[in-house]
């Protein structure tokens, strides 16, 4: 750990993986999102592994959900995005997929949040835009966040880059992040690796580091 001017500056993933420094962000593990990706079952399994390890280690956990507005409130960008995703040529063909109370909006049951965890809804790709995520992390004195979920090329990369610009250390658990387009996801991960702002790791390595902080088994 480097120290300068009253600051602790983590240099390794092991130093970042401390519940006093880092939270876990579970990104868009929603029924309607997972239905659109390959390997959904495997990604869910790995997200659950990370989630259990984070809970065992006493880490703060926040869940993100993508939300659609009713068409009367969607606006120019929301319509353009929905038309692109749904391959719709006209506004009247758009159907909001993730309105509240729709089955596709809900998180999959495997990742049901605890009472001590928060669910934050968003309209954007970055989990930091238009949500209290930054306020929560900063107010808790955290300097890093780990991210798992879907989809790498759509929302996880923008969240990681935005988080780095805000001064956080992002940790991407790459095999616990699903993709709608594998080649695009690989380009996202390659770009993050090149920029050097983030730690990239895998589920086995990461969960072992998280569990270092679990209380001893008294059984």
C-alpha positions as CSV (number, residue, x, y, z in Angstrom):
1,X,0.0,0.0,0.0
2,X,1.4,3.4,-1.0
3,X,0.9,6.3,1.4
4,X,1.2,10.0,0.6
5,X,-0.3,13.2,1.9
6,X,-2.5,11.3,4.4
7,X,-3.8,9.0,1.6
8,X,-3.7,5.2,1.2
9,X,-3.2,4.3,-2.4
10,X,-4.0,0.7,-3.2
11,X,-1.6,-0.9,-5.7
12,X,-2.9,-4.5,-5.9
13,X,-6.3,-6.1,-6.2
14,X,-5.8,-7.7,-2.7
15,X,-5.4,-4.2,-1.2
16,X,-8.5,-2.9,-3.0
17,X,-10.6,-5.9,-1.8
18,X,-11.4,-4.6,1.6
19,X,-15.0,-3.8,2.8
20,X,-13.7,-0.5,4.2
21,X,-12.7,0.5,0.6
22,X,-15.0,-1.3,-1.8
23,X,-18.6,-2.1,-2.6
24,X,-20.2,-4.6,-5.0
25,X,-22.4,-3.4,-7.8
26,X,-24.7,-6.0,-9.4
27,X,-25.7,-4.6,-12.8
28,X,-29.1,-5.3,-14.5
29,X,-29.6,-8.9,-13.5
30,X,-33.2,-8.6,-14.6
31,X,-35.4,-11.3,-16.1
32,X,-35.9,-9.4,-19.3
33,X,-32.2,-8.6,-19.8
34,X,-30.9,-12.2,-19.1
35,X,-33.5,-13.5,-21.6
36,X,-31.6,-11.7,-24.3
37,X,-28.1,-13.1,-23.7
38,X,-26.3,-16.3,-24.3
39,X,-24.8,-18.2,-21.3
40,X,-27.3,-16.6,-19.0
41,X,-27.3,-19.5,-16.6
42,X,-23.5,-19.6,-16.3
43,X,-23.3,-15.8,-15.8
44,X,-26.0,-16.0,-13.1
45,X,-24.2,-18.8,-11.3
46,X,-21.0,-16.8,-11.2
47,X,-22.8,-13.6,-10.1
48,X,-24.3,-15.6,-7.3
49,X,-20.9,-16.9,-6.3
50,X,-19.6,-13.3,-6.1
51,X,-22.6,-12.1,-4.3
52,X,-22.3,-14.8,-1.6
53,X,-18.6,-14.1,-1.1
54,X,-19.4,-10.3,-0.8
55,X,-22.0,-11.0,1.8
56,X,-19.7,-13.4,3.7
57,X,-17.0,-10.7,3.7
58,X,-19.2,-7.9,4.9
59,X,-19.1,-5.8,1.7
60,X,-21.8,-3.3,0.9
61,X,-24.0,-4.4,-2.1
62,X,-26.0,-2.4,-4.5
63,X,-28.2,-3.7,-7.3
64,X,-29.0,-1.7,-10.5
65,X,-32.1,-2.1,-12.6
66,X,-32.8,-0.7,-16.1
67,X,-36.1,1.1,-16.2
68,X,-38.3,2.1,-19.1
69,X,-40.6,5.1,-19.0
70,X,-44.1,5.2,-20.4
71,X,-44.0,6.5,-24.0
72,X,-45.5,9.8,-23.0
73,X,-42.3,10.5,-21.0
74,X,-39.6,8.8,-23.1
75,X,-38.2,11.8,-24.9
76,X,-35.9,12.0,-28.0
77,X,-33.0,9.8,-26.8
78,X,-35.2,7.2,-25.1
79,X,-37.2,6.8,-28.2
80,X,-34.1,6.5,-30.4
81,X,-32.5,4.0,-28.0
82,X,-35.7,1.9,-27.8
83,X,-36.2,2.0,-31.6
84,X,-32.6,0.8,-32.1
85,X,-32.9,-2.0,-29.5
86,X,-36.3,-3.2,-30.8
87,X,-35.4,-2.6,-34.5
88,X,-38.5,-0.5,-34.8
89,X,-38.9,1.9,-37.7
90,X,-41.6,4.1,-36.1
91,X,-42.3,5.4,-32.7
92,X,-45.7,3.7,-32.6
93,X,-44.0,0.4,-32.9
94,X,-42.0,0.9,-29.7
95,X,-43.0,-1.1,-26.6
96,X,-41.4,-0.1,-23.3
97,X,-39.8,-3.4,-22.1
98,X,-38.8,-2.5,-18.5
99,X,-41.7,-0.6,-17.1
100,X,-42.3,-1.0,-13.3
101,X,-44.2,-4.2,-12.4
102,X,-43.5,-5.8,-15.8
103,X,-42.1,-9.3,-15.3
104,X,-39.0,-8.5,-17.3
105,X,-38.2,-5.6,-15.0
106,X,-37.6,-7.7,-11.9
107,X,-34.3,-9.1,-10.8
108,X,-33.9,-12.8,-11.2
109,X,-34.8,-14.7,-8.0
110,X,-31.2,-16.1,-7.6
111,X,-30.0,-12.6,-6.7
112,X,-32.8,-11.4,-4.4
113,X,-31.5,-8.5,-2.4
114,X,-31.2,-8.6,1.4
115,X,-32.8,-5.9,3.6
116,X,-29.3,-4.4,4.1
117,X,-28.8,-3.9,0.4
118,X,-30.2,-1.3,-2.1
119,X,-31.8,-1.5,-5.5
120,X,-31.3,1.6,-7.7
121,X,-33.2,2.1,-10.9
122,X,-31.8,4.0,-13.9
123,X,-32.6,5.1,-17.4
124,X,-29.0,5.3,-18.5
125,X,-26.1,2.9,-19.4
126,X,-23.8,4.2,-16.7
127,X,-24.9,3.2,-13.2
128,X,-23.7,6.6,-11.9
129,X,-25.8,8.8,-14.2
130,X,-29.1,9.9,-12.6
131,X,-28.8,7.5,-9.6
132,X,-27.6,8.0,-6.0
133,X,-24.8,5.5,-6.5
134,X,-22.0,8.0,-6.3
135,X,-23.5,9.7,-3.2
136,X,-23.8,6.3,-1.5
137,X,-20.2,5.2,-2.2
138,X,-18.7,8.5,-1.3
139,X,-20.8,9.0,1.9
140,X,-19.6,5.5,3.0
141,X,-16.0,6.5,2.5
142,X,-15.4,4.0,-0.3
143,X,-12.8,4.4,-3.0
144,X,-13.5,1.4,-5.2
145,X,-16.4,-0.7,-6.6
146,X,-16.5,-4.2,-8.1
147,X,-19.0,-4.9,-10.8
148,X,-20.8,-8.0,-12.1
149,X,-23.9,-8.6,-14.2
150,X,-25.0,-7.8,-17.8
151,X,-24.2,-6.6,-20.3
152,X,-20.4,-5.9,-20.6
153,X,-20.6,-4.0,-23.9
154,X,-23.8,-2.1,-23.1
155,X,-23.7,-0.9,-19.5
156,X,-20.7,-2.3,-17.6
157,X,-18.0,-0.6,-19.7
158,X,-19.8,2.8,-19.5
159,X,-20.2,2.4,-15.7
160,X,-16.5,1.5,-15.3
161,X,-15.3,4.4,-17.3
162,X,-17.6,6.8,-15.6
163,X,-16.6,5.5,-12.2
164,X,-12.9,5.9,-13.0
165,X,-13.6,9.5,-14.1
166,X,-15.3,10.1,-10.7
167,X,-12.2,8.9,-9.0
168,X,-13.1,5.3,-8.1
169,X,-11.0,2.2,-8.6
170,X,-13.2,-0.2,-10.7
171,X,-12.9,-4.0,-10.4
172,X,-14.4,-6.0,-13.3
173,X,-15.1,-9.6,-12.6
174,X,-14.9,-10.5,-16.3
175,X,-16.3,-14.1,-16.2
176,X,-19.2,-12.9,-14.0
177,X,-20.2,-10.3,-16.7
178,X,-22.5,-11.5,-19.5
179,X,-22.8,-10.1,-23.0
180,X,-25.3,-9.8,-25.8
181,X,-22.5,-9.7,-28.3
182,X,-19.4,-11.6,-27.4
183,X,-17.1,-9.8,-29.9
184,X,-18.2,-6.4,-28.7
185,X,-17.8,-7.5,-25.1
186,X,-14.2,-8.6,-25.8
187,X,-13.5,-5.2,-27.4
188,X,-14.8,-3.6,-24.2
189,X,-12.7,-5.7,-21.9
190,X,-9.6,-5.2,-24.2
191,X,-10.2,-1.4,-24.1
192,X,-10.5,-1.4,-20.3
193,X,-7.3,-3.4,-20.0
194,X,-5.5,-1.0,-22.3
195,X,-6.6,2.1,-20.4
196,X,-5.4,0.7,-17.1
197,X,-7.9,2.4,-14.9
198,X,-9.4,-0.9,-13.7
199,X,-8.5,-4.2,-12.1
200,X,-9.7,-7.1,-14.2
201,X,-10.1,-10.4,-12.4
202,X,-12.1,-13.7,-12.4
203,X,-14.7,-15.2,-10.1
204,X,-12.4,-17.7,-8.4
205,X,-9.6,-15.2,-7.6
206,X,-12.1,-12.5,-6.6
207,X,-14.2,-14.6,-4.3
208,X,-11.2,-15.9,-2.5
209,X,-10.0,-12.3,-1.8
210,X,-13.5,-11.3,-0.6
211,X,-13.8,-14.1,1.9
212,X,-10.5,-13.2,3.6
213,X,-12.7,-10.7,5.6
214,X,-15.4,-13.2,6.6
215,X,-15.7,-13.7,10.3
216,X,-14.3,-17.0,11.6
217,X,-16.7,-19.9,11.7
218,X,-17.8,-20.4,15.3
219,X,-19.7,-23.6,14.5
